[in-house]
Amino acid sequence: MVNTILKNNPLKTKDDVRAALLTMLTPLERHFSHYGQCYGSDTAQHGDFIAEIEAVLRPLFGIIPLIAGGASYHAFPQYLQKIINGTDPNHEAYWQTLPHEEQRMVEMATIALGMIMVPEHVWFPLTKQEQHNVYHWLNQINDHPIQATNWRFFRVLTNLAFKRCNREHNQERLDDDLKTIDSFYIGRGWYSDGNRPQIDYYVPFAIHFYALIYAKYATFDTHYPDLFFRRAKIFAKTYAAFFADNGEAIPFGRSMTYRFAHAAFFGALALTNTEALPWGQIKRLILQNLRFWFTQNIFTDNGELSVGYYYPNLIMSEGYNAYGSPYWAFKAFIILAVPDDHPFWTSTEESAVLPEHIPLPEARGIIQRDEHQSQFFVVGQQVPLWMSHNQAKYEKFVYSSHFGFSVSKSSLGLSQGAFDNTLAISEHDQFFRMRYGAEHYKVFSDYLYVHWKPWDNVSIKSYIIPLLPWHVRIHFIDTKRSLTLADGGFAINRQGSVSREISSDYCFASRENVVSGIWNLMGTQKPQIVQTEPNTNLMVPLTVIPTLFSNIGSGQHIHACAVLGSVHKNDHITTKTPTFNINNHDMIIYGHKKIVKIKLEV
């Protein structure tokens, strides 16, 4: 459901943001129990015991900045008592010892954040025995190896907390973790999430977020703080393009249920007085994002944040998402720790001034944006198999702040597959597969290229040319198999009044001022509008996907299409459809405003 109190909150002042946080905290108070906080029946791969610990600690991402900013919260003593009980090995609510690297390390970050930012509220009020217990429970993080990902920052923050509270820390671990994190750096402010080809929102809401907190409070460090500040300033100039001016952000990658956590980076800039963009722009980026989220159906009937994106949806969730997981979103409330007289609060909001076209080779993609949406065209993002819906979340041709993306309920049929913005392939048996990984890829200034093999004896070379609100896809297919192809466009809301049109060369669906369509430019492709299974799309529960459908035999084929995803209904006029020519090893794509020349990869 939509929380009408939040929806009507103007979010103009610091008091407004405080009120918003308190509105979201209040429903959690009814769930205080002896052991933890349980306000849902869904669980995660780590089980109910750890899910309750997560539900206790993640709201502290909002509570700690609230207190650091000079406000109080009447239920904070209860949260503190849960920490005291959970770290006491003689208490029946003890959170137990860690056998190895696991989820409880993630949740240690909130306790560490409190010890770093407000030790006078989180640490010094404890008795010596309670301090001993908290320290030894947290210090387990130094006893185990941790994967080379953003998880290293949980240990960095824990050791920083120990230093802030005058307890023994592990300098060897701290040095190694910072060196490892530094090795993730790609350039232009961008990191990968570990030594793997994965770039997603863990860069802003984990790596940069924690790096800025470390940089602010690690006054003993003469090297990394300056480095982290400089990289954050560079990163902000391209990351801001992921946000449309209405506050929507591009959904891409895993952990989408953390929702407005993706705006937390801008709050961390304010906390650390890092003016990477004019303060009025930083202010609008985070507050407009919060305003947009608070108009969405993201709450349960009892007022808790649900698992899902624009609506409750377990289908798109991760194996590690339980009912308390969405409260990572509270990282965005870091702005409550920013002093009242800081220019972040005193400045007038203004829209970010950004280019319409941003090549972003560091993130393996290109961003295009206008006043209505941002689109991220991406290649080279293969991620581990254990991540749920990894192909849908990382390997589609484009991700839009307005249209989002869809996840499959199964690989059987186009309806259950919900194959938006991807080329789905089957052997005429209705079992479809899409791209997973690449033989080779390149990011050029005006287009993307990827060579991929759905089977060993099927080779596809795809060129993706952004021409917002259009883009062109050209597939060179060399196959030893007889195949069915389905090239899907953007998924669009099919609830209410939806206009649909299908001709021999194109199909599109439109509602109000939004249109999704796909045009055949080359190949024997038949347009059809696929009605997807409910709850496959992250934005809306019911969608249709304009799709080009074809059957091909063994041999070489060229298929091309123009895809439209627009918030300007007039943009579907076919006279604006991009076209292209092929001449030997060259292609020229003619868009409405732009011509792109391509040298074919051979």
N, C-alpha and C positions, 0 to 999 in steps of 0.2 A: 504494500500500500504506500501511498504518498503521505508523508507527515505534513499536515497543513500548517503546523506551527513553523516548521523549518521552511516550507515553501513561501510563507509570507514574511520571513525574516529578510530584511533588505541586505544584510551582511555589508554594511557600509563602515561600521566602526568596530573597534576592538570589543566594545561591550556587546555588539551584535554577535560577534564570533563566539565570545564567551557564552552567551545565551544559547547559541546553537549547540555547542558542546554539551552544556548542561541538559538541554532537551534530549540529547542522544544518550547521556549517561543515566538519566532518571529511570528508564525502563529496566536497566540492568540491576538496579538496587533490589527489586523484588526477588531476584534469584540468588541473593547471598545465602550460601549454605555453609555447613560445618567444614566441608572439605574444599570446596571451590565454588565455581559458578557454572551452573548447567542450565542453559536456556534453549536447548535444542536436542533432537533425537538423532540427527545425522552425525556421523563421526568420520574419522579419517584413518589413514593407514597406521598411525601410531596409537590408536585406541582411545577409549573414553577417559582413562586416567590422565593422559597427557593433554587431551582435548580440554579438560577442565582447567588445567594449569594455564593453557593458552588463553582461555576465556577470562581467567582472573587477571592476567598480566597485560594483555594487549590494550585494554582501555587506558593503561598508564601512559601510552604514547600521547594521549590528550591531557590526562590529569597532571602529569609532571610539568609540561609547559604552562598550564593554567596556574599552577602554584608558583612556578618560576616568574611568571608575569605579575605577581603580586596579589592574585585572587586566592580564595579559599574554596574548598569543596567539603561539604559536611560529611560525606561518606569516605573521605580519604583514610581516616583511621582504620576503617574496616579493611580496605585494601592493604594497608600496612600490616595489619594483624594477620592477614592471609599469608603475607610474605614471611612473617615471623614464624607462623605455624608450619608453613611449607618447608622451611629450611631447618626446622628443629627435628633432629633424628629421633627424639624421644616423644614426639607428638604424633598422634594417630593420623594427622593430615600431612605427614612428611612426604615431600616430593620424591624421595628415594634417590639413590645414587645412580650415576650414569654408567652403563656398562661399556659404552663406546660413543662415538659421534652420533648424536640423534637430536630430535626436535626440541628437547628441553634447552639445548644450547641457544636456539633461536630466541626463546622466551627470556633468557637471561639478559638480553639486551635492554629490556625495559627497566629491570632493577638497576642495571649499570647506569642507564640514562638518569635515573633518579639520584643515584650516588654522585654522578658527575655534575648535574645541573642544580640540584637542591639537596645537598648532603645534610643541611641543617634540618630538613624535614624527613629525610629517608634514612639517614645513617646515625647522626649524632643523638637523636632521641632514644635509640635502642640501648638496652643494657649491654654490658660487656659480653655476657653470654650470648645474647641475641646477635650482636655484631660478630662474634666468633662463629655462630651457626651460619649466618648469611655469607660470611667470607668463605667458609669452607665448602658450602654448597656451590657457590659460584666458582670457586677455584678448581672445581672438577674440570672445567673447560680447558685448563692447562695440562690435564693429565692424558688427553687423547689426541691423536692426529685428527686434523680437520681437512676436508677436501679443499682444493685450491679454487674456491669460488667466493662469492660475496660473504659466505659464512665466516671467513677469516675475520671480518669486522666485528663479529659478536665477541671474539676473544680480544680483539684490539680494545673495544669499549670496556670490556670487563677489567682488563689490566689498567686501562686509564682510570677507571673507577677506583681501583685499589690505590693508585697513586694519589688520586684526589682525596682519598679518605685515610691517607697515611698508613696503608697496609702494604705488606710485602707483595710485590708483583713479579711477574716472570718476564724479565727484560729480553731474554733470549727468544721467547715466544713472540713478544711484541715486535722485535726487530725482524724476525722471519716473516711474520704476518704482513707487516707493512711492505717489506721487500717483495713478497709474493703478490700483493695487491697492485703494487707499482708495475709488476710485470704484465698485468692485464691491459695496460694502457696502449691504445691504438694510435691516437692522434686526434687533433682538433677537439679535445675535451672528452672523447669517447673511450670507454673501456669495453672489453668483453666481460661476460660474467664467468671468469675463469679462463683457463687455457683451452677453450673450445669455441667453435664458431657460433656463439650465442650472444646476441645483442638485443636487449629488450628493456622493459621498465625497471629491471633490477639495476640498471646503470644509474638512473636518476634517483629512485626511491630507496635504494640500498647503498650502492657504492659511493655516489656523490653525497648523499644525505649523511651517512656516517662519517665520510671523510671531512665534511665541513664541521660537524660536531667535534670530531677529533682536533681539527685545526684550531678551533676556537679555544678549547680547554687544555690542550697539550702544550702549555706554555714552556715546558722543559725541552721541547723538540725544536731544534733549529733548522731542520731540513724539510720535513713533510708538510707542515702547515702552509708554508708559502707555495709549495708545489700544488697542493690541493686547492688553494684559493685561485691560483692562476688557471688551473684546468677547469674549474667550475665556471669562471668568467667566460672562457672560450665555449664551453659546452652549452651554456644558456642561449647563445646566439643561434644555434641550430635547433636545440631542443624545444624552444618556444614555438617552432613551426609545427609541432605535433598537436597544437591546440588551435581550434578554430576560434573566431572572435566571440562566438556565443557561449564559449566555455567547454564545448565538447572536445574530448581528446581522442586520438586515434587508438582504438582497441587493437592491440597486437601482442602476441606472445602469451606466456602463462601468467597465472595469478591475477587475472582480470577481476576477481572478486574483491581485490583490495581497493578497487574503485578510485576514489579521489586521493589515494596515496601518491598517484603520479604527479600531483601538484605540490607534494611536500618539498621537492627540491627548491622551489621558489621561496618557500617559507624558510628553508635553511639558509638561503642567500640573505634574507632579511635578518635572521638571527645572528649571522656572522658579519653583518654590515658589508656584504660583498655586492657592490652595485654593478652587476654584470650587464644589466639593462637599466634604463631609467626607472626610478622607484615607482612611478605611476604605472608603468607597464608590468613590472613584477607584481604589483598589487592587484592589477586587473587579472593577470593570468591565474592567480590562485583563487581570488574571491569570485570571479566569474565562473570558474570551474566548480566551486562549491555551490554557487547559486544554481547552476545547471543540474548538478546531482540532486539537489534538494527538491527538484520538480519531478524526479523519477520515482518509480515504484520499487524502491530498494529496501523497504522495511517490512517486517512481519506484522501481523495484526496486533502483536503485543508491543511493537515499537523497536524491536531489535533489528540491527542490520542483517539482512538475509544473505545467504550464499547465492551468488548470481552476478549479473551485471546490471542492465537496466530494469530487470525484474528478477524475482526468485527463480533460480534455475540450477539444479544440481547436475544437469547433463554436461554443462561446460566446465564444471569444477575440476580441481586437481585432486589427486589422491591424498594430499596433505591438507585439504580444506575441511575443517569442521565448523560448527556453528560460531565459534569465537574468532575464526580466522579473519573475517572481513574487517575486524577492528584494527588491522594494520593501516587502514584508511586514516586513523586518527593521527598518523604522522603529519598530516597536513595542518594539524592544530599547533604545530611548532611555532606558528606565528604569534600565539598567545604569550610566548616568552619574550617577544620583542617589546622593548620599552614603549610606553605610550607616546613619547615625544619623538620617536624615531621617524625619519622621513617616509618609511614604509606606511605608517599610519597617517601622517599629515599630508602626504602628497595626494593629488587628484588622479584618479584612475584614467589611464589612456590605453588605447589599443596598441599592441606591439606592431612595429613597422618592420615587415619582413618581406623578402623576395617571394615572388610567386613560384619560382622554380629553384630548388636547392639540391644540387647533386651532393650525395652524402656517402661517399665510398667507405668511410670509416664504419658506418652502420649498414653497409652493403645495399644501399638503396638510393632512391630519389624521392624527395618530398615535393608535391605540388599543392598549392592552396589558393583559395580565393576568399572572399568575405563570408562564405557559407560553409566551407568544409576544408579539411586537410586530408590529403591522400598520401600514403606511404607505399611506394613500389619497391619490392625487396627481392633479393636472391641470396643464395649462399647461407641459409640459416638452418641447416640441418641440426637438430638437437637430439638428445638421447631418447631411446625408445620408451623409457619409463614415464616420460611426461605424457599425460593424457591428451589426446587430440593434437599431438605435436605437429602433424602435417597441416591441420587447419589453422593452427595458431601461429605458424612460422613460415609456411611454404606456399601460400597463395600468392598470386601475382600482385595484388594490391589490397591495402587495408584503408578504410575510410572512416573518418570521425563521424560521419552521418549514417552510413549504411552498415558499419561494423563488419562482422564476418559470421559465418555459420560453422557449426560442428556437426559431424555425422552421428546419427543414431545407429547406423550400421553401414556396411559397404554394399548392401543389396538394394539396387535400384536408385534412381536419381532423387526420388522423393525423400528416402531415408538418408541418402548421402549428403543432401543439401550442398551441392558442389558449386558454391558461388566463387567467382574470380579464380577459377582453376580449370585445368583441362583434366577431366576424369576419363578413364579408359577402361574398357572391358573387352573380353574375347567373345562378344555376343551372348554372354551368359548372365548379364545383369549384375555381376560382381565387379564393382568399379574400384579402381585405384587411382591415386593422384601422385604428384611428385613427392618423393622423399629423398633428399640429397641431390647432389649434382656431380657430374663428371668434371665440369668446368663452368665457370661463370665469370662475367666481367661487368663492372659498373662504369658506364660511359657518362659523359656530361648530360646527354639527352636521351639515353635509352639504356636498357638492361639486356644482357644476353645470358642464357643458361642452357647448357647441354645436359640432358638427363636421360636416364634409361629406366623405364618402368619394368622392363624385362631385359635380359642380356642381349636379346636379338631385336630389340626395338630401341631406336635412337631418335630422340627429339631435340631439335635445336630451336629454342623459343626466343623471340625478340619482343620486348615489351617497350612501347614508346608512349610515354605520358604526354597527353595533350589536353589537360584539364579543361572542361569536365569530361572529355573523351580520353580514351587511350586505345592504341592499336596493338594487337597481338598477331604475330606471324610465326607459324610453326612449320619447320622443315622436318618431315617425318620419314624415316627410313626403317621399314618394318619387315620382318619375316613372318609376321602373324597377321591374321585377319582380325580387324579391330572395330569396336564401336567407340566413337569419340563424343564427348559432351563438353563443350566449352561454355562455362557459365558466366553470366554477368553479375551485377550487384543484386543482392536480395532486397526486396522492398516489401513493406508492410501491406498485407492483403486484407486487413480488417476494414470494414466500412466500404466506402465508395472507391473502387479501384477501376480505372479504365485500362483495357487490354487491347492490343492490336497485334495481329500476326499477318504477315504477308509472305511471299515466296523468298524474300531476301532478308527480312528483319522481323523482330518482335520487340515490343516494349510494354511496360506497365507503368502507369502514373497515378498519382493521387495528390490532390492539392497542388503544391508547386514542386513536387518531387517526381523524377522520372528515372527509370532504369531500363536500358535497352541494349540490344546487341544486333549488329549488322554483319552479314556475310560479305566479305570482300574477295575471297578466293576459296574454291573448293566446293564440293557437292554437300553443302551443309543445310540442314532443314531447321528453320526456327521453331521453337516451341517454348511455352511458358510452363515451367515446372512448379507445381504446388508442393511445398516441402512439408515434412512432418512437423507437428507443433514443437516449439521450444528448442529448435535447432539454432536459430539466430540469437546473438547476444543482445540485440537491441529491442526486438519485438518478437512475441511468441509465434505469430503466423506470418509467413512470407511466401512470395513467389520469386522465381529466378528466371529471367529471360535467358534462354540457352540455345546454342546451335548444336544440332545432333547430326551425326553422320556415320556411315559404315564404309570402311576402306579395306582393300585387300592387300596382300603382300606387295611390297614395292616402295617407291618413293612418292611422296605427296607433299603439297604445300597447301596449308590451310591458313586463312587470315580473317580477322574480324576487327570491327571497330566497336568498342564498348563505351556506353554512356552511363554515368552515374551523376546526376545533376540535381541541384535544388532550384534550377531555373527551367520551368516546364518548356519554354520555347526552344531550349537547346536540343530537343529531340527532332527538330526539323531536319529532314533528310538532306537538304541542300548543304547542311553544315557537316555532313558525315565525312570523316577523313578518308583519303584514298592513298594508294601507293602504286609504285611501278618497280619492277625488277628488271635489271639489265646486267646480264652476266653475274658478276660478283658484287654488284651494287644495288641498293634499294634507296628509293626516295619516298618519304611519307609526307603527304600534303595535309596539314591540319588547317583549321579555320584561321589561326593566327600565326602558324609556325610551320616551317619546312625542316624536316630532319633527314640527313643523309647518313646512310649506313653502309659500311664495308662489311660484307658477309664473312663470318668465320668459316673457314674451310678445314 
